[in-house]
Amino acid sequence: MPIKTAIANLRPFNNSGIYATMRFMESADGQFLTVSGTATGMQTFGQYVSLVYGLQSNADVDPPLTGPGPCVDDGTLGLLIPDDVRGDILFDPTAMPRMFLGAWRGSGLLGSVVGGRSRTFFVTKPTNLLVGTRLNQIKTVSIRQGAVPLLPDVTIDLRPQAFSLVACGEIGPIDNIPQP
């Protein structure tokens, strides 16, 4: 089985000024997904994470927005469960580990002085059903900025209320991706 590769060019959402390119590589045996990337325009001390979304998601960041909006959970990586008591939607506990890729790294202050507030991203995660996704199960990728500081060993709530969307892009084969 050949190695599967894809790329996503993320564009700013809501005038965030954040641009990124992320590369996806699924191992030849299909057991691991490795994602790397670079981004510019991030705030000096901002905290950023990336998530992936299922095949029904879209990356339309230009108004008028296509419903349900860019980089929105489409329910294909975990069920959306209506909560009739509170009138909210509960998220399947398996969805967030499957959607969450990881945090963007970089020296906030040094990055803003030397590299134009750029950051890097690198993660390898298993593709098994409980914590990962295969490349053929995802369509879009986001960068979200934390509204509250991330603390070690604390359960992270990545719902939009705590992590707002700042960039979104569609994942596609390397040969078919237009350059920004």
C-alpha positions in Angstrom: 0.0 0.0 0.0 1.5 3.4 -1.0 1.9 6.3 1.4 -1.1 8.7 1.1 -0.3 12.4 1.1 -2.4 15.5 1.1 -2.0 19.3 1.7 -4.3 22.1 3.0 -3.8 25.8 2.5 -5.6 27.5 5.4 -7.0 31.0 4.9 -8.0 33.5 7.6 -11.5 33.5 9.1 -13.1 36.7 10.3 -10.0 38.8 9.3 -7.7 37.0 11.7 -4.7 37.4 9.3 -3.6 33.8 9.9 -2.4 31.8 6.9 -1.0 28.2 7.1 0.0 25.3 5.0 -0.4 21.8 6.5 0.8 18.5 5.0 -0.8 15.2 5.8 0.9 11.8 5.4 -0.8 8.5 6.2 1.7 5.6 6.8 1.9 2.9 4.2 0.3 0.4 6.6 -2.5 2.9 7.4 -1.7 2.9 11.2 -0.5 6.5 11.6 -1.3 10.0 10.4 1.5 12.5 10.5 0.7 16.2 10.1 3.2 19.0 9.8 2.7 22.7 9.0 3.7 26.3 9.2 1.6 29.3 10.0 2.0 33.1 10.0 0.0 35.9 11.6 -0.5 34.4 15.0 -0.5 36.6 18.1 2.7 36.7 20.1 1.3 35.1 23.2 -1.8 33.4 21.6 -2.4 29.7 22.0 -3.5 27.7 18.9 -4.7 24.2 18.2 -5.8 22.4 15.0 -8.7 20.1 14.5 -9.9 18.1 11.5 -13.5 17.6 10.3 -15.4 15.0 8.4 -16.4 14.6 4.8 -19.5 16.8 5.0 -17.5 19.8 6.3 -16.5 22.8 4.2 -13.8 25.4 4.1 -15.8 28.3 2.8 -14.4 31.3 4.7 -15.7 34.0 2.4 -19.2 35.5 2.8 -21.8 34.5 2.1 -20.9 31.4 4.1 -22.1 28.0 3.0 -24.0 26.2 5.8 -23.3 25.1 8.4 -20.1 27.2 8.1 -16.4 26.6 7.7 -14.7 23.9 9.7 -17.8 22.9 11.7 -18.2 19.5 13.2 -20.4 17.6 10.7 -21.0 14.7 13.1 -19.2 12.1 10.9 -16.3 11.7 13.3 -18.6 11.3 16.3 -22.3 11.7 16.9 -23.9 14.9 17.9 -26.4 14.1 20.6 -29.3 16.4 21.4 -29.8 17.2 25.1 -33.6 17.5 25.4 -33.3 18.7 29.1 -31.0 21.7 28.5 -31.8 22.2 24.8 -28.1 21.9 23.9 -26.2 19.5 21.8 -23.9 17.1 23.6 -20.8 15.8 21.8 -19.9 12.1 21.5 -16.9 11.6 23.8 -15.0 9.9 20.9 -15.4 12.9 18.5 -12.9 15.3 20.2 -10.0 12.9 20.4 -10.5 12.0 16.7 -10.8 15.6 15.6 -8.0 17.1 17.8 -4.6 17.1 16.0 -2.5 19.1 18.5 -1.1 22.5 19.5 0.9 24.9 17.4 4.4 25.4 18.7 6.8 28.3 18.5 8.3 31.0 20.6 5.7 33.7 20.9 8.0 36.6 21.5 11.0 35.4 19.5 8.7 34.4 16.7 7.2 37.9 16.5 10.6 39.5 16.4 12.4 37.1 14.1 9.9 35.2 12.0 6.9 37.4 11.6 4.8 35.6 14.3 5.2 32.3 12.6 4.6 28.9 14.2 5.2 25.3 13.4 3.1 22.2 13.8 4.1 18.5 13.9 2.2 15.5 15.2 1.9 11.8 14.5 -1.1 10.0 15.9 -2.6 6.6 15.5 -5.5 6.2 13.1 -7.5 3.8 15.2 -11.2 4.5 15.8 -11.0 5.7 19.3 -8.4 8.5 19.0 -7.6 9.0 15.3 -8.9 9.4 11.8 -7.7 8.1 8.4 -7.0 10.5 5.7 -10.0 9.4 3.7 -12.3 10.3 6.6 -11.4 14.0 6.8 -12.1 17.0 4.5 -11.1 20.2 6.3 -8.7 21.4 9.0 -8.8 24.4 11.3 -6.7 26.6 13.4 -8.5 27.7 16.6 -7.3 30.2 19.1 -7.8 29.6 22.8 -9.7 32.2 24.8 -8.2 30.9 28.0 -4.6 29.7 28.7 -3.9 26.0 28.2 -2.7 24.5 31.4 -0.9 21.1 31.6 -2.9 18.2 32.9 -6.3 20.0 32.5 -9.1 18.6 30.4 -9.3 20.8 27.3 -12.7 21.9 26.1 -12.3 22.7 22.4 -15.8 23.7 21.7 -16.2 27.0 19.8 -17.0 29.0 23.0 -13.5 28.3 24.3 -11.5 28.1 21.0 -12.6 30.4 18.2 -12.0 29.6 14.6 -9.2 31.8 13.0 -8.3 29.8 9.9 -9.8 27.0 7.8 -8.7 25.0 4.8 -9.7 22.0 2.6 -7.5 18.9 2.6 -6.8 17.6 -0.8 -4.3 15.7 -2.9 -1.0 17.5 -3.3 -1.4 17.7 -7.1 -4.9 19.3 -7.0 -4.4 22.0 -4.4 -4.3 25.6 -5.7 -1.6 27.8 -4.3 -2.7 31.0 -2.4 
